């Protein structure tokens, strides 16, 4: 899916996630994400580094892949 949005326009994902375009400048877009704290929101590059790290347990890796964050 490809969507076009202007500054300050939003996209709803499910009932509880809102992605808003905050600023557009040259080749960068600044976005805001409003989501419940239990839903992890990471840069894809950071998620990939975490998943490849030998220090991450298999259970934590599976939770991250499934979009579940443990409550501690």
N, C-alpha and C positions, 0 to 999 in steps of 0.2 A: 504494500500500500504506500502510495506517495501522496502527501497532503501539502497544500500550500497554506501558509499562515502569514499574516501581517503582524507588525509589532503590537504587542499586548493582546493578541488573539490566542486562544487556548485550544487544546485537544483533550478530550476526556477519554481515559482508558478505564473501563469498568466504571463502577460507581464511586471509587475512592482515589483515583489517580488523575491529576490534572497537570498537563505540560503546557507552559505558557512561554511564548516568544517574548523576551524582555528587551532585547536590543539586537539590531542588525547593523554590522559595520564591515564594509569591504567583504572579505571572505570568511568572516566569523559571525556566528549566531550565538547569542547568550540566551539560555533557556532557564526557566525555573520549574522545579518539579515539586508538587505537593502530593505526598504519599504517606500512608501510615508508617510509623516508625518500624513496624515489624517487616516491612518490605525493603530489602536492601537496594540501594540505588548507587551504582558504581560506574565509573568510566570503564568501557569495555577493555581498555589496555590494562587497567588495574586488576580487573577480574581475571584476565588471562594470566597475569603474573601470579596472582594468588593461587589459581588452580594448578599452576606448574611448580609451585614451591614444594620442596620436599618436607617442609615443616607443617604443612596442612594435613590434618588427619583425613582418612577416606570418608568418614562421616561428615565432616565439615565441608569437604569438597562436594559431596553429593547434595548437601543442603544448599550450597551456593549455586550449583547447577540448576536446582529445582526452584530457586528463588525463595527459599525459606531461611529465615534467620532465627537462630535459637535465642530464647529469652533467658538471660542469666541474672 
